[in-house]
Amino acid sequence: MRKTILPTLIALLFTVGAKAQLWLELGPKATFGPSGYFNSTLANDQKHDYSLNLAYSYGATMGLNIGDHHGLNFEALTGTYFQDFTYRPSTGTSIRNSLEWEVVDLYALYRYYPESGMYLELGPKYTLINEISQTAGIMSVPVEGQYEDSYLSGVLGIGAFLSGSEALVFKCGLRAEYGLSDMVTVDGMTNGYPSIDSDLMSQGDTTPFRISFGLELSFGVGGIAKGACGRRGFVLGSRYR
């Protein structure tokens, strides 16, 4: 069923767009905010202390707007995520466990633009892990085969137009992202990841998350307008919203 959601959404939007103006926007984007993974077993264990880690990412965004209220936004961002926690097996003993993974995040989001100068967005994010490393104290931890190479997340966000002109708009937004799958492999679970020093029999699910504040600068490249005669033509410099 998941394979049919995006094609169906695209088909629906293009059906709406058949009677509306379409225009394209391109631009850079940067985001910043808390990121990491959530493991309820570790979070509820008195021997583990979680840390909140901050991360940033940057890249490019492309938006296809259909009429005044609907659009599809595609983004490719690169960044590095972190998660730290401290394991205390006994009084006076602590082990700092740190996981770091470099990623490419690919977004495909539906955006709804009401009349208030804001927007709502919803959709999936596919994350490719390019490199991952882990340490326990000062010791490096072997990670090959212990973590997934990619994972899927659900994204929900809200944003607003800060300023702009007919061809240029500056936007900001707040997003919440939560993984739809475990980032630890079956072998990793068997081997006691992510907290390899703990004495827990089972550590449960390890789910990536992110809450980010983003800034994007969008350039209105052009639009496709449908004239009264029913013909379509490409119009450069179309009015930006």
C-alpha positions in Angstrom: 0.0 0.0 0.0 2.9 2.4 0.8 4.1 2.1 -2.8 0.8 3.5 -4.1 0.5 6.5 -1.8 3.0 8.9 -3.5 2.0 8.1 -7.1 -1.7 8.6 -6.1 -0.9 11.9 -4.4 1.1 13.1 -7.4 -1.7 12.1 -9.8 -4.3 13.9 -7.6 -2.2 17.1 -7.5 -1.6 17.1 -11.2 -5.4 16.6 -11.8 -5.9 19.7 -9.6 -3.1 21.4 -11.5 -4.8 20.8 -14.9 -7.1 23.8 -14.1 -4.6 25.9 -12.1 -1.3 27.7 -12.6 1.9 25.7 -11.9 5.3 27.2 -11.2 8.7 26.0 -10.0 10.9 27.3 -7.3 14.5 26.3 -6.5 16.9 27.3 -3.7 19.2 26.5 -0.9 18.1 25.3 2.6 19.7 24.9 6.0 18.3 23.3 9.2 19.3 23.1 12.8 17.9 21.3 15.9 17.9 18.3 18.2 18.5 15.0 16.6 19.5 11.4 17.6 17.6 8.2 18.4 15.1 7.3 21.0 15.2 4.0 22.9 12.5 3.7 25.6 14.3 0.8 27.3 17.5 2.9 27.8 15.5 6.0 28.6 13.6 4.2 31.5 16.7 2.5 32.8 18.2 4.2 35.9 21.7 3.3 34.8 21.5 5.2 31.6 21.5 9.0 31.3 20.4 10.4 27.9 22.0 13.5 26.3 20.2 15.9 23.9 22.3 16.5 20.8 22.1 19.2 18.3 22.8 18.8 14.6 22.6 20.9 11.4 22.1 20.0 7.7 22.1 21.8 4.5 21.3 21.3 0.8 18.9 22.2 -1.9 15.1 22.3 -2.2 12.8 22.2 -5.2 9.1 23.1 -5.0 6.4 22.5 -7.6 3.4 24.7 -6.7 0.0 23.9 -8.1 -2.4 26.9 -7.9 -2.4 29.0 -4.8 -2.8 26.4 -2.1 -1.1 23.1 -3.1 2.5 22.0 -3.8 5.1 19.3 -3.7 8.4 20.0 -2.1 11.5 17.8 -2.8 14.7 18.3 -0.7 18.2 16.7 -0.6 20.1 17.6 2.6 23.4 16.4 4.0 24.3 16.4 7.7 25.8 14.6 10.6 23.6 13.3 13.5 24.7 12.4 17.1 23.5 10.6 20.1 25.3 10.4 23.4 24.3 8.7 26.7 26.2 7.8 29.8 26.0 4.3 31.3 26.6 3.9 35.0 27.0 0.2 35.9 28.0 1.0 39.5 28.6 3.9 41.9 31.6 6.0 40.7 31.8 4.3 37.3 30.5 5.8 34.1 30.9 5.0 30.4 30.2 7.6 27.8 28.6 6.0 24.7 28.6 8.1 21.5 27.1 7.3 18.1 27.7 9.5 15.1 26.3 9.0 11.6 26.7 11.0 8.4 23.6 11.1 6.2 21.9 12.3 3.1 18.2 13.0 3.8 15.7 12.9 0.9 12.3 14.5 1.4 9.1 14.3 -0.6 6.5 16.5 1.1 3.1 17.8 0.3 2.6 21.4 1.3 -0.7 23.2 1.8 -0.7 27.0 1.7 -3.7 28.7 3.3 -4.4 32.4 2.9 -2.5 33.4 6.1 1.0 33.4 4.7 1.8 30.1 6.3 2.1 26.5 5.2 1.6 23.0 6.5 3.7 20.0 5.2 3.5 16.3 5.5 5.3 13.3 3.9 8.2 10.8 4.1 11.9 11.2 4.5 14.4 8.6 3.3 17.8 8.7 5.0 20.9 7.2 3.5 23.7 6.6 6.0 27.1 7.2 4.4 29.3 6.7 7.4 28.7 5.6 11.0 31.0 5.4 14.1 30.6 4.6 17.7 32.7 4.9 20.8 32.4 3.6 24.4 34.6 5.7 26.6 37.8 6.0 24.7 37.4 2.7 22.9 36.1 2.5 19.3 33.2 0.1 18.8 32.8 -2.1 15.7 29.7 -1.1 13.9 29.8 -3.0 10.6 26.5 -4.9 10.2 25.1 -3.6 13.5 23.2 -0.6 12.1 21.0 -0.2 9.0 22.3 1.5 5.9 19.1 3.5 5.6 15.7 4.2 7.2 12.4 5.9 6.6 10.8 8.6 8.7 7.5 10.4 8.8 7.7 14.2 8.7 5.2 16.9 9.9 5.9 20.5 9.7 4.6 24.1 9.8 6.2 27.2 8.3 5.8 30.8 7.2 6.8 33.3 4.6 9.2 35.9 6.2 9.8 38.2 3.3 10.2 38.3 -0.4 9.3 39.7 -3.8 7.6 38.4 -6.9 10.5 36.2 -7.8 12.2 35.5 -4.4 10.8 34.4 -1.0 12.5 33.8 2.3 10.8 31.0 4.4 11.2 29.5 7.8 9.7 26.3 9.3 9.6 23.9 12.2 9.6 20.1 11.6 9.2 17.0 13.7 10.6 13.8 12.2 10.3 10.3 13.6 11.6 7.0 12.3 9.2 4.3 11.0 11.8 1.5 11.5 14.6 0.4 13.8 18.0 1.7 12.9 19.7 -1.3 14.7 19.9 -4.5 12.6 18.8 -7.9 13.9 22.4 -8.8 14.4 22.9 -5.6 16.3 20.0 -6.3 18.7 21.5 -9.8 19.3 24.9 -8.3 20.1 23.5 -5.7 22.5 23.5 -2.5 20.5 23.4 0.4 20.9 24.4 0.2 24.7 27.0 -2.5 24.3 28.3 -2.3 27.9 24.9 -2.6 29.6 23.6 -5.8 31.3 20.1 -5.5 29.8 18.8 -8.7 28.3 16.9 -6.8 25.6 17.2 -3.1 24.6 14.0 -2.8 22.4 13.6 -0.5 19.5 16.1 2.2 18.6 14.2 4.9 16.6 15.8 7.9 14.9 14.2 11.3 15.5 14.7 14.9 14.7 13.2 18.3 15.5 14.5 21.1 13.3 14.2 24.7 12.5 14.8 25.4 8.9 15.5 28.4 6.6 15.1 28.3 2.9 15.5 30.8 0.1 13.2 30.1 -2.9 13.7 31.5 -6.4 10.6 31.5 -8.6 12.0 30.0 -11.8 8.9 30.0 -14.0 5.4 28.7 -14.4 3.1 26.9 -16.8 -0.1 28.8 -17.3 -3.2 27.6 -19.1 -4.7 30.2 -21.3 -8.3 30.8 -22.2 -7.8 28.9 -25.5 -6.8 25.8 -23.5 -3.2 25.8 -24.8 -0.2 25.6 -22.3 2.9 27.7 -22.6 6.0 28.2 -20.5 6.2 31.6 -18.9 9.5 32.8 -17.5 9.4 35.2 -14.6 5.9 34.3 -13.6 4.6 36.1 -10.5 5.6 34.4 -7.3 2.4 33.7 -5.4 
